[in-house]
């Protein structure tokens, strides 16, 4: 076991987590495979990361705070043993504090021997499950829902990890994409609504599981398919075996539409739908429905760049870069005082004055949550000489919190919950502001094989959240 601790400070939003797993019969250098898979998923979490390797009925792991290349050196990877199975995780916390003890994978010894688990998502009944487990004499080391899931799986296993997973999933409420590892099995699990993405790839006889298809590409594997909502997929020496949760028959799939808007990489394909194409369509729909006289169109780096090109194609307004992003400033950028926190936008983003001087600019962005960053960007562009700044947003107004894996869990965090579109425009200092409607956003995602969770826009969630409160173990 190895642990590495630092104390990063975060200043922006709201990513989830990324999971990756590999079952190998070929190379046995599984730690390196997971390393490259996690590198491709780095955008999903920059807070902590970890890799666990199964070998000779043992599991060895290394976890740390920070980015993949900061935590894992060549020496560190070489110290992890060769094995047949490995899983990894990159984290941005939605439940539990930003502490090393909460980094994943969770590794423990249970009824089926050594086990490890990595989780993307957020349970809404964590406190209830934790209290019941404690009443049964369970002892917890972390404050995260993932350990609750691991404990419950162990409780129901009785020597059969697959049955333990299936029974435990009947008690989980919320979103979860899991990779679970024992000494001889890799198990991929997706919640019955398919809220969080999970997919499978193959490379010769090796099988890989990842949050996004871009990570499968990164390790040289071929995309096979998505893990189905409510599916428990077991990979072992006998091949792949698929099981269905009982709840899956009663649930209408509702994947998180924010995956297409913001979270996923544009080169990923989720549930049969290209993220790149959805963003391109979003930009085109914005141009068709919300035109404005302008000289140039640009996108907020990086998630809105594709949509900005789509807007340019339909509107005929030239696409020009208006902002240059400092790609060496990650979410771990240290901000020791309030003034530096306020100046962080200037460090991360800088206007290209020669491109915008005296120009009327259409700026495309994926979403507006709190509005503080958008306000500073608009002011920055105007101070750099932009004559007008017109905002066009590739999603509807965010009016409701998310408790299913995105870190925006209260109405007070959401400018759209408290202001009208006109009021938001005035607050941001923009010359005009237009959002996609819910119907237009769904249209942009045409081709996806699932329905969508739209709760942050319309308050309608797959799970009933009546009486739900964010976990008391959440310390952000």
N, C-alpha and C positions, 0 to 999 in steps of 0.2 A: 504494500500500500504506500502511495506517495501523495502528498498534499502540498500545494503551493498557494500561499496567501499574499494578496496585495489588497489595497483599498481604493478601487476605482470610484469615481464620482460620475453620475450620469445626468444629462441635461435635456434629453429629448425623449421621443416616445417610442414606444409602446410595442416593441416587437414581442414575439412569442418565444418559441424555442425550436430547435431542430434536432431530429434524432436520425441515427444511422446505425445499421447493423450489417454484418457479413457472416455468412456460413461458407467456409472454404474447404475444398478437398484438394486444392492445387498448391498454392504458394505457401500457406501457413504464415505469411507475413501480414497477418490480419490487422495489426495495429497501424501499419502504414496505410492500408486501404481505408481504414476508418478516418485516419488523419486527413487524407485528401477529400474524403466525403464530407467531413465536417468543415473543411476549408470552403467547400462550395456552398455550405449552408451558413457561413459566418454572418450573413445579413440577417439571419433569424434570431441571433442572440450574441451579444458581445460582452456579456457580464461574467460568465464562467464557462468552463468546458471540461470534459473528461472523457477518458477512454478506459474500458474494461475488457480484459482478454481472458477467455476460458482455456485452460490447458491442464491436463492430467488431474481432472477432478478438482482443480483449484481455479480461483479467479484473482487476477492481479490487476490493479488499476492505478491510474494517475489522474488527479484533478487539480485545477487551479483557477484563480480569478484572472480574467482578462481574455485577450484574443488568442486564437489557436497558435499562431507563431510565437507569441510571447510565453505561452504556457508550455508548449511542446518544442523542444529542441531536437536535433538529430540524436544527441546523446540520450535524451529522455525516451525517445521512441525505441532506441536500441536496447534500453534496459527493460522495456516491456517484453514478455516472453513471446516466442512463436506459439501459435495455437490454431485451432480450427474455427473458433467463433469469437467475435468481438462486437461490442456495441459502443456508441459514443453519443455525446450530447453537447449542444451549445445552448446557453440559457440566457433568457431575460426573464426576471421573476414576475409572475403574476400572483402567486401565493408563496409567502415566505420571504424572509429578509435576504438582502444581497450579502450573504456570508458564505465563507468557504464550506461550512458544514452543510449548506443547502445545495452545493454543487452536485450535479449528477454525472454518471449513473449512480443510483442507490445500489450498494453491494452489501449482501448479508448472507448468513447461513440459515437455512430453513429446513422444512420437512423434506425437500427434494435436494438437499445438499446446498452447495454454493449457488447463489442466484444474483442476477443484476437486472436492473430495470431503468429505462430512460423514458421520459414522458413529455409530450407536447400537448398542452391544453390546460384546462382548469376545471376541477370538480366544484359543484355548487353545494354538495353535502359533506364537505370535508370534516367540519366540526362534529357533525352527528356521527359519522363513521369513526372518527378518532376517539370520541367519548365511549362508544361501545367497545372498541378494541382495548382501551385503557381499563375499562371495567372487567375485561377478560385477561388483565394482567400484562397487556402489551406495554413495552417501554419504547419511547420514541427518542431519536437522536436529533431530529431536524424539525423544522416548522413547515415543511412543504407537503402538499397533497400527494406527491409521488410516493413518499414513504408510507402514507396511509394505504395507497393502492398496493404496494409491495406486501405490507403486513396482511391485508385482506386476502390477497392471492395465496400467501403462505398458509393462512388459517384454513382455507378450503382445499388445499392441495392433497393432504393425506397420501403423499407419495406419488400423486399424479398431477403434474404441473398443469397439464392442459385442462383438466377438470377444475383445477383451482382457478385458472384464469376465467373460464366460462362462468363459474358460479360467482366469482367476485364481480365480474362485469354486470351481473344482474343487480348489484347494489350500487354501482356508480351512477351518479347523475352529473351531467356536465359534458365537457369535451375532452377527448383523449385519443391520441395516437401514441401507441406504446411499442417499444421493442423490449422484449424480456429474454434473458439468456440464462440457461443452466449449463452444466458441464457438457451436455450433449445435444441441446436444442436451442434454436433461435425462433422466437415467437413474435409475430407482428399482429397488432391489434388496433382496430379502428372503431370508434364508438358507433352506435347504431344509427346516428344521424349523419355520420361522416363529416362532422364539423371541421375537423383538422385533417389535412391531407397526409397520405401515406402511399408509397408505391413500391414496386418490386422490379428488380432487374436481374439479369443473369450474365455471367462471364464464364464460358465453358460450363463446368459443373458447379461453379460458385454461385451463390445467391446473395444479392444485396437488397437491403430495405432502406428507404430514405424518405424524409419528409417531402422532398421535391425531386423531380426527374433530372434536374441539372446536376445533382450530386451523383446520380447513377452514371450520367455522361462523364463526370469528372474522373471516375475510377475505371473508365474504359469498358463498362458493362453496357448491355443492351436493355433498353426499357422493355419490360414484359407486360405489366398492367398495373392498375391501381389496386390497392387493398380495398375491398368493397366495404361500404358501411355495415357495421355489425359483424365483420368477419374476423375470425381468429385463425391466422395462417401459421402452421407449424412446419419448420424446416429442420430436418434431421438426416441421418444417414440413409433413411428409406425414401427421401425425397420431400416433396411438399404435400401437406395435408390441410384441407380447408374445413373449418367448422363455422357454424352460424350461431350467433346469440339468439336466444328466444325473443328478445325485445326487438330484433331487427325486422321481424315480420309486421310489427305494429307501427313502425316508424317510417315516416316519409323522409328520405335523405334531404339534408339541408346544410350543405357545406358553407363555410364562411366566405361571403362574397368579397370581404376585404383582402383575401388572399390574392385576388385578381387586381384589386385597386392598388395595393401597396406592398403586402408582405413578400410575395413570391418574386423570384427573379424572372425577368421577361423571357428567358430562354427555357423556362419550365413549362410543362404541360400538366394540367391538373384535371383529373376526371374527364379526359378527352378534349380539353379546351386549352388552346395556346394562350398563355398569359400575354405574350407580345401582341397577338391579334386582338385580344379584348381591349388592351390599352390603345391600340391603334383605332379601333372602332369607337372607343369612348371619345377620343379627340375629334373624330369625324362627326360624331353625333353632336358634340358641343358646337362645332362650326356650323352645322346645318341648322341648329335651333337657336343659337345665341350669337349671331354675327355682330361684329362691331367694326367701325372704320379704324384701321390701324396701319402702321408702317411695318412692323415686325411682330413675329410670334416666337415665343421661347418657352422652355419648360423648366420647372424646378428640378435640379439634379437630385437623384438620378431617376426616381420612379415615374416622373411625368414627362421624360424626354420623348418617349415613343408617342404618347398622346399628343404632344405638341407638334410632332411631325404629321400626325393624322389631321390635326386642325389646320395646319399649313396647306396640306394637299387639297382639302375641300375649299378653304377660304381663298386660296391663291395668295395669301400674305406670306412673304418670305420667312423661312425659318432661320433665325439667327440666335446664336448663343448670347444670353444676357448676363449669365452668372457663371463664375468659375468656382468649382468646389475644390477645397483643399482635401485631397483624398488621404492625406497622412494624419488627419485629425479624426479619430474614431470616437465612439461613445465613451471611451475611457479617458478622454481629454480632461485633465484636472482643472477644476474651477474652485479655488480655495476661498473665494469671497464673492459677495453679491455683485460687485462691479464687474468682475471677470465673467460671472455667469451671464450678465447682461451683454457683455461684449463677445460672447462665444459665437454668435451668428456671424459677426464680422471676421472672426478667425476662420470659420468653416466655409464661408461663402463671400465672394467678392464680385462686385459688378464689373462688367467689361465696358468701360466708359465709352470707348471709341464706337462700340456697336449700338449704344442706346442714346447717346447724346442727341437731344432734340427730337427723339422718336416717340411715336405713340406705340406702346407695347402691350401685346396680349400675353399674359403670363399664365401658363397652364400649371395647375398643381393637382395632386391626387386627392387631397382632402384637407379640411381645416378642423382641428380638434379644439385646442385652447385659443388659437388665434394670435398668440404672442409672437411666434416666429414669423408668421405671415405679415404682421404689422411692421416688424423690423425690416423685413425684406422689401416691402413696398416703400418705406421711408428711405432705405438704402438706395433703391433704384432711382427714386426721384432726386435724392441728393446728388446722385451721379449724373443727372441731366435728363432722365426720362421725362418727356413732356406729359404723357399720360400712362397710367398703369391700369389695365383692365384684367381682372382675375376671372378665370374660367376653371371650374373645379370638376374633376372626373368622378365625383360621387355626390350623392345627395347630402343635405344638411345632417350632420350627426347630432341627433337629439336625445339619445338614450345611452346609458352606460352599457358596457359589455362585461359579462361575468363568465365568458366562455373561452378565455385565453388571450384577450387583448387588455393591456393595462390602462383602461379608462373606466373606472368602477364607480364613479359618482357624477351626478349631474353638475356639480360645481366645477368639474374639469372641462365641461363642454360649452363652448360659446354658443353653439346652435340650440342648446336647451333653454337659453335665457334671452336670446336676442332674435329679432326677425332678420331676414336676409338684408333688408335695407339698413338696419342698425349695425349688422356685422360689417357691411361695406363701409359705413361711416367710421366705425371703430378702426378698421384696417387702413383707412386713408386711401382706398382705391377709388378710381373714377367710375368703375362699374364692377359688379360681381354677379356671376350666374353659376348655378350648380346643375348637374344632371338630376333628373327626377329618378325615383326608384325604378319606374318602368324603363327609362332610358338606360340605366345602369344594367338591369337584367338583360335588355336587348344587346348591350355590348358584350355580354357573356354567352351569347347564343352558341350552342354547340356543346356546352357542358352537360354531362350525363346525369347530373343531380339537380335538385332544387337548391335554394339558397337560404341561409340564415340572414335575415335583414333586420334583426333586432335593434341594432344601433341606430337605424334610420326610422323604423316604424314601431318599435317597442314590442314586436311579436317574435318571441323566442321559441326554439324547438321545445325547450323544457319550461315548465311553469316555474316562475321565480317568485311566486307569492310567498312572502315572509322571508325571502332570502336576504341575508346580510353577508357582505364580504367576510372571509375568515378572520377571526380575531387574531390569528397567527400571522397576518400580513403586516409587515413592518416596512413600509416604503419611505 
